[in-house]
């Protein structure tokens, strides 16, 4: 689910203005991809509780960062509010993903 969400954000961010290339576009792509990477690391470290939990915490922090960038994208009118809400909500409730 996190991978699909990162890919959806990637596709949508292609339509953001070029002036956002090194700020909003870069940040939202990095944070959304980092959710996936941290979940993968957590899974590989599942035998070590402390390391596993640390990576899960990092994934949650990156998800929260992605939500902030989504808010900026909506407020700057790069994303419509319904799309922004849908993506934002998927980070809160992964069971709501399509």
Buried (B, 14 or more C-beta within 10 A) or exposed (E): BBBEBBEBBBEBBEEBEEEBEEEBBEBBBBBBBBBBBBBBBBEEBEEEEEBBEBBBEBBBBBBEBBBEBBEBBBEEEBBEEEBBEBBBBBBEEEEEBE
